[in-house]
Structure formats: C-alpha cells, structure tokens
C-alpha cells in the first residue's frame, strides 16, 4: 500500500511540475500605425484647359481627353479625374456628378457635402465625403458654369472597409481638396 501511495504522490508531484507554465496573458490592445510623408505639392500643367497642384509623391497617368489617373502606389489608391467641356448641358453634367455620388448611399453611413465657391478664379463646385464602406470615400466636381466641368473620385484597390483604410483615405482626401482648391482655368 505504501508503494501505491508513493507512486501516486510521485505522479502528482510530476504532474505539478510539468503543468507549471507562465500564465497566459491577453495581448494589450494596439493599433496599426501608418505614417505617410508630409504632403508637398507641385503645380501640374499641360495642354489641357486647366492646371492644379498635386502631391509630389503621386504619379499621374492617362492624360486622355484631359482625364487623368493620379495614383498612390504605396496606398493602393487612385484619384480619377474626368474633364468634359460644357456645351449648354451644365444641368445634365451636374445631375450626372451628383448621381455618381449618391449611387454609394447603399453602403455609405453618411455623405457630407461641402460647397466650394471661388468667384475670383471662377471655380464652383461640391466636395463629397462618403463615410462608411462605400467604394469611394471622396468625390468632387468643379466647373466655371460655361466652358469647363471636372469630376474627381478616389478608389482604393481593396475591399471597402473604412476602418482599415481611414488613414490613407484621409491623406488622399486632403490631396483631393488641395487639387480642387488650386484648380485654375486657362
């Protein structure tokens, strides 16, 4: 009987030593830190009837019919600019631009409209911030009401998840606003 008690005691002692490990602690909450370079802007001008400032870290492509794709490779984002001449169809152009924005209302949590008026440069428009998991987070249109009309929208090459792309979306949104506010007609 003593051997049996001794073997049980040795077994319990062995299990005690083998089962002792460091306590498992949950990892503290953390956030992904995304640092982007401070935006520096350069003037972009070519044969199109307008010029604007853009982030020097962005790459401009396309240039067909004065439409451009301004890419941000590190963020996997692109701002698409489309130019259309106004041919007595300003109302149609405005409706199309507004319709494009409000097609995202299904996925959007909110759409904030920010009017833009610069009578000195004859640039009038609207900037839209689309909150939520929509395909685009920022859009705008500008016009001089008689000759020129430009729309712009940003798209990310990722499944829409606003929480994940928010830092990049905010960075590109600021660049879009700068582009819109520095736009000049020739």
C-alpha positions as CSV (number, residue, x, y, z in Angstrom):
1,X,0.0,0.0,0.0
2,X,2.9,2.3,0.8
3,X,4.3,1.8,-2.7
4,X,0.9,2.7,-4.2
5,X,0.7,5.9,-2.2
6,X,4.3,6.7,-3.1
7,X,3.7,6.2,-6.8
8,X,0.5,8.4,-6.6
9,X,2.5,11.1,-4.8
10,X,5.3,10.9,-7.3
11,X,2.8,11.1,-10.2
12,X,1.0,14.1,-8.6
13,X,4.4,15.8,-8.0
14,X,5.5,15.1,-11.6
15,X,2.1,16.5,-12.9
16,X,2.5,19.6,-10.8
17,X,6.0,20.3,-12.1
18,X,5.1,19.6,-15.7
19,X,1.9,21.6,-15.7
20,X,3.5,24.8,-14.3
21,X,4.0,27.3,-17.0
22,X,3.8,31.1,-17.3
23,X,0.3,32.5,-17.0
24,X,-1.2,33.3,-20.3
25,X,-2.0,37.0,-20.5
26,X,-4.1,38.6,-23.2
27,X,-2.2,40.9,-25.5
28,X,-2.9,44.6,-24.9
29,X,-5.0,46.5,-27.5
30,X,-2.8,48.0,-30.2
31,X,-3.4,50.0,-33.4
32,X,-1.6,49.8,-36.7
33,X,0.5,52.9,-37.1
34,X,0.6,54.2,-40.7
35,X,2.8,57.2,-41.3
36,X,2.7,58.9,-44.6
37,X,5.2,61.6,-45.7
38,X,4.2,65.2,-45.3
39,X,2.4,66.3,-48.4
40,X,4.4,68.6,-50.7
41,X,2.6,69.9,-53.7
42,X,3.8,70.7,-57.2
43,X,1.9,72.5,-60.0
44,X,0.7,70.3,-62.8
45,X,0.1,71.9,-66.2
46,X,-0.1,70.6,-69.7
47,X,-2.1,71.4,-72.8
48,X,-5.5,70.9,-71.0
49,X,-7.6,74.0,-70.3
50,X,-6.8,73.8,-66.6
51,X,-3.9,73.4,-64.1
52,X,-3.8,72.3,-60.5
53,X,-1.5,71.3,-57.6
54,X,-0.9,67.7,-56.8
55,X,1.1,65.7,-54.2
56,X,4.7,65.2,-55.5
57,X,4.6,61.6,-54.2
58,X,1.7,60.8,-56.5
59,X,2.1,59.6,-60.1
60,X,-0.1,61.0,-62.8
61,X,-1.1,58.7,-65.7
62,X,-3.6,58.7,-68.6
63,X,-3.9,62.1,-69.9
64,X,-6.5,61.2,-72.5
65,X,-9.1,63.9,-73.3
66,X,-7.7,65.7,-70.3
67,X,-8.7,62.9,-68.0
68,X,-6.1,61.6,-65.5
69,X,-5.4,58.9,-63.1
70,X,-3.4,60.1,-60.1
71,X,-2.0,57.0,-58.4
72,X,-0.7,56.5,-54.9
73,X,1.1,53.1,-55.2
74,X,2.0,52.7,-51.5
75,X,-1.6,53.3,-50.5
76,X,-3.1,51.3,-53.5
77,X,-5.3,54.3,-54.3
78,X,-6.1,56.3,-57.4
79,X,-7.8,59.6,-57.9
80,X,-9.7,59.6,-61.3
81,X,-10.2,63.0,-62.9
82,X,-12.6,63.4,-65.8
83,X,-12.9,66.6,-67.9
84,X,-15.9,67.4,-70.1
85,X,-16.5,70.6,-72.0
86,X,-19.8,72.4,-71.2
87,X,-21.9,72.5,-74.3
88,X,-25.1,74.1,-73.0
89,X,-25.6,70.9,-70.9
90,X,-24.4,72.1,-67.4
91,X,-27.6,70.8,-65.8
92,X,-27.0,67.3,-67.2
93,X,-23.4,67.3,-66.1
94,X,-24.4,68.4,-62.6
95,X,-27.1,65.7,-62.3
96,X,-24.6,63.0,-63.5
97,X,-22.0,64.1,-61.0
98,X,-24.5,64.1,-58.1
99,X,-26.0,60.8,-59.3
100,X,-22.5,59.2,-59.2
101,X,-22.0,60.2,-55.6
102,X,-25.4,59.2,-54.4
103,X,-25.1,55.7,-56.0
104,X,-22.9,54.9,-53.0
105,X,-25.7,55.7,-50.5
106,X,-26.5,52.0,-50.1
107,X,-23.1,51.3,-48.5
108,X,-22.5,54.8,-47.1
109,X,-23.2,55.7,-43.5
110,X,-23.2,59.4,-44.3
111,X,-22.5,61.7,-47.3
112,X,-21.2,65.1,-46.3
113,X,-21.5,67.9,-48.9
114,X,-19.0,70.8,-48.8
115,X,-19.8,73.5,-51.4
116,X,-16.8,75.2,-52.9
117,X,-17.0,78.7,-54.4
118,X,-14.1,80.8,-55.7
119,X,-15.6,83.6,-57.8
120,X,-12.1,85.2,-58.3
121,X,-10.9,82.1,-60.2
122,X,-14.4,81.2,-61.5
123,X,-14.3,77.8,-59.9
124,X,-17.5,76.5,-58.4
125,X,-18.2,73.0,-57.1
126,X,-19.0,70.5,-54.4
127,X,-16.8,68.2,-52.4
128,X,-18.4,65.0,-51.1
129,X,-17.0,62.9,-48.2
130,X,-18.6,59.5,-48.2
131,X,-18.4,57.8,-44.8
132,X,-18.8,54.0,-44.4
133,X,-17.8,51.0,-46.5
134,X,-18.6,52.6,-49.9
135,X,-16.4,52.0,-53.0
136,X,-15.2,55.7,-52.9
137,X,-14.7,57.9,-49.9
138,X,-14.3,61.2,-51.6
139,X,-15.6,62.8,-54.7
140,X,-15.9,66.3,-56.2
141,X,-16.9,68.3,-59.2
142,X,-15.9,71.8,-60.3
143,X,-17.0,74.0,-63.1
144,X,-16.9,77.5,-64.4
145,X,-20.5,77.0,-65.5
146,X,-19.9,78.0,-69.1
147,X,-17.0,76.0,-70.6
148,X,-15.4,73.5,-68.3
149,X,-16.5,70.7,-66.0
150,X,-14.3,68.3,-64.0
151,X,-15.2,65.4,-61.7
152,X,-12.9,63.6,-59.4
153,X,-13.2,60.5,-57.2
154,X,-10.8,58.3,-55.3
155,X,-10.8,54.5,-55.3
156,X,-8.8,52.1,-53.2
157,X,-7.7,48.7,-54.6
158,X,-9.0,46.9,-51.5
159,X,-12.3,45.6,-50.3
160,X,-14.1,48.6,-48.8
161,X,-13.5,48.6,-45.1
162,X,-13.5,52.2,-43.9
163,X,-11.8,51.5,-40.6
164,X,-8.8,49.9,-42.3
165,X,-8.3,52.5,-45.0
166,X,-9.2,55.5,-42.9
167,X,-5.7,56.9,-42.5
168,X,-5.0,56.6,-46.3
169,X,-8.4,57.9,-47.2
170,X,-7.9,60.9,-45.0
171,X,-4.5,61.6,-46.6
172,X,-5.8,61.3,-50.2
173,X,-9.0,63.3,-49.3
174,X,-6.7,66.2,-48.3
175,X,-4.9,65.9,-51.6
176,X,-8.2,66.0,-53.5
177,X,-9.3,69.1,-51.6
178,X,-6.0,70.8,-52.4
179,X,-6.3,69.8,-56.1
180,X,-9.9,71.2,-56.2
181,X,-8.9,74.5,-54.4
182,X,-5.9,75.1,-56.5
183,X,-7.5,74.4,-59.9
184,X,-7.2,77.2,-62.4
185,X,-8.9,77.6,-65.8
186,X,-6.7,78.7,-68.7
